[in-house]
């Protein structure tokens, strides 16, 4: 499988009772204290990350 290193392709997952996004570049949504992130906020974060080009 060819890995596209010019763009980010994050995945939205449910972990530990909340939604998070992770990317192969090592990026991920941040977990802050007891703040629970909903699915919509995780998707928006993942989309914002995928719109950025790899440096």
Legacy VTK file of the C-alpha trace (Angstrom):
# vtk DataFile Version 3.0
C-alpha trace
ASCII
DATASET POLYDATA
POINTS 55 float
0.000 0.000 0.000
1.365 3.427 -0.961
1.548 5.830 1.958
0.596 9.419 1.067
3.070 11.532 3.028
1.919 14.857 1.558
-1.508 14.783 3.206
-2.919 13.787 6.567
-5.537 11.040 6.881
-6.816 11.012 10.481
-9.286 8.422 11.794
-12.026 9.122 14.331
-12.282 6.450 17.038
-14.177 5.926 20.269
-11.765 5.373 23.156
-12.261 5.437 26.900
-15.849 6.657 26.582
-15.129 9.595 24.285
-14.350 10.315 20.640
-10.785 11.027 19.522
-8.976 11.345 16.219
-5.540 9.924 15.449
-3.293 10.309 12.424
-0.382 8.253 11.077
1.806 11.376 11.301
1.615 11.080 15.097
-0.986 13.797 15.529
-4.011 13.198 17.722
-6.797 15.068 19.437
-5.848 16.234 22.900
-7.344 14.805 26.044
-7.818 17.539 28.615
-8.781 16.484 32.119
-12.340 15.195 32.307
-13.574 17.097 29.242
-15.432 14.640 27.037
-15.274 15.271 23.321
-18.350 14.451 21.283
-18.334 12.779 17.879
-18.992 16.022 16.000
-16.092 17.869 17.692
-13.753 14.945 16.947
-14.777 14.928 13.278
-14.285 18.693 12.986
-10.831 18.372 14.572
-9.918 15.533 12.219
-11.082 17.519 9.191
-9.079 20.551 10.294
-5.995 18.343 10.706
-6.487 16.683 7.311
-6.681 20.102 5.642
-3.125 20.894 6.735
-0.261 19.759 4.512
2.632 17.844 5.962
5.711 19.961 6.470
LINES 1 56
55 0 1 2 3 4 5 6 7 8 9 10 11 12 13 14 15 16 17 18 19 20 21 22 23 24 25 26 27 28 29 30 31 32 33 34 35 36 37 38 39 40 41 42 43 44 45 46 47 48 49 50 51 52 53 54
